Amino acid sequence: GTRLGTNTMADGEEVLAEIYGVRHKKQDGVLLLTSARIAWSSGDVFQLNYPYQQVKSQRISAESSSKVQLQLILHSGSPINFHFTGDSAREQRNQVCPSVCVCV
């Protein structure tokens, strides 16, 4: 599921969305979008944490694809892949894309 809200993190960043059922390297986790960064965690610590300035571009899987994926390309050239597995995976992925585009 997705939890939307106007929560604020300790450093004052606004939490735009928390999306559950997002895999990275075959591990289930939570994708967090804030006003300043995109982060992913499979536990208590964020294993991935990228300020939007580090994101060069994004790519999504085709609508006809069985896997619902988002790939972020960092300015360093590194790709970061996310696989959305929830019941409303396409909607969740499509919710992330405009947030990243606006912030990049």
Legacy VTK file of the C-alpha trace (Angstrom):
# vtk DataFile Version 3.0
C-alpha trace
ASCII
DATASET POLYDATA
POINTS 104 float
0.000 0.000 0.000
0.885 3.660 -0.051
0.851 6.043 2.840
0.549 9.672 1.852
0.728 12.563 4.192
2.408 15.701 5.280
4.669 14.086 7.853
7.954 15.803 8.508
11.276 14.090 9.116
13.630 15.193 11.874
15.648 17.369 9.469
12.530 19.235 8.316
12.031 17.372 5.018
8.405 16.849 4.101
7.461 13.201 3.500
5.496 13.083 0.240
4.833 9.325 0.141
5.793 5.973 1.618
5.213 3.112 -0.813
5.259 -0.440 0.519
5.901 -3.564 -1.571
8.824 -2.143 -3.538
11.714 -4.522 -4.220
15.345 -3.672 -4.822
17.695 -6.546 -5.678
14.935 -9.053 -4.807
14.464 -7.657 -1.289
11.086 -6.296 -0.214
11.106 -2.804 1.206
9.610 0.650 1.416
10.245 3.501 -1.015
10.188 6.912 0.644
9.763 10.169 -1.246
10.519 13.385 0.596
10.779 16.970 -0.541
14.551 16.505 -0.945
15.327 12.829 -1.656
14.236 9.347 -2.664
15.160 6.547 -0.277
14.543 2.810 0.078
14.682 0.558 3.111
14.124 -3.108 3.887
14.349 -2.526 7.632
15.121 0.251 10.076
17.936 1.822 8.049
17.750 3.322 4.554
20.038 1.222 2.352
19.497 3.642 -0.558
19.278 7.366 0.001
19.684 9.782 -2.919
19.083 13.527 -2.974
17.155 14.398 -6.139
20.192 16.375 -7.423
21.990 13.014 -7.871
19.240 11.673 -10.176
19.907 12.351 -13.861
16.868 10.611 -15.354
14.310 7.863 -14.889
12.933 5.061 -17.018
9.830 2.934 -16.518
8.860 -0.490 -17.789
6.390 -0.647 -20.687
2.705 -0.671 -19.772
2.496 -4.107 -21.431
5.293 -5.542 -19.269
4.365 -8.049 -16.565
6.908 -6.433 -14.201
6.227 -2.916 -12.991
9.620 -1.274 -12.678
11.263 2.105 -12.247
14.916 2.722 -13.026
16.713 5.816 -11.795
19.920 6.825 -13.556
22.286 8.758 -11.328
24.663 11.445 -12.632
27.463 8.975 -11.815
25.933 6.667 -14.473
24.784 4.072 -11.937
21.312 2.598 -12.493
19.064 1.941 -9.485
16.158 -0.440 -10.142
12.905 -0.757 -8.218
10.245 -3.438 -8.766
6.721 -2.592 -7.562
4.874 -5.683 -6.334
1.738 -4.386 -4.606
-1.843 -4.902 -5.782
-1.825 -1.430 -7.349
1.803 -1.554 -8.540
1.281 0.511 -11.724
-0.526 3.248 -9.851
2.190 3.298 -7.198
4.967 3.514 -9.773
3.109 6.194 -11.712
2.758 8.154 -8.486
6.541 8.142 -7.957
7.462 9.316 -11.461
5.962 12.828 -11.319
7.374 13.359 -7.828
10.895 12.504 -9.016
10.487 14.536 -12.237
9.320 17.610 -10.345
12.165 17.344 -7.864
15.003 16.463 -10.282
LINES 1 105
104 0 1 2 3 4 5 6 7 8 9 10 11 12 13 14 15 16 17 18 19 20 21 22 23 24 25 26 27 28 29 30 31 32 33 34 35 36 37 38 39 40 41 42 43 44 45 46 47 48 49 50 51 52 53 54 55 56 57 58 59 60 61 62 63 64 65 66 67 68 69 70 71 72 73 74 75 76 77 78 79 80 81 82 83 84 85 86 87 88 89 90 91 92 93 94 95 96 97 98 99 100 101 102 103
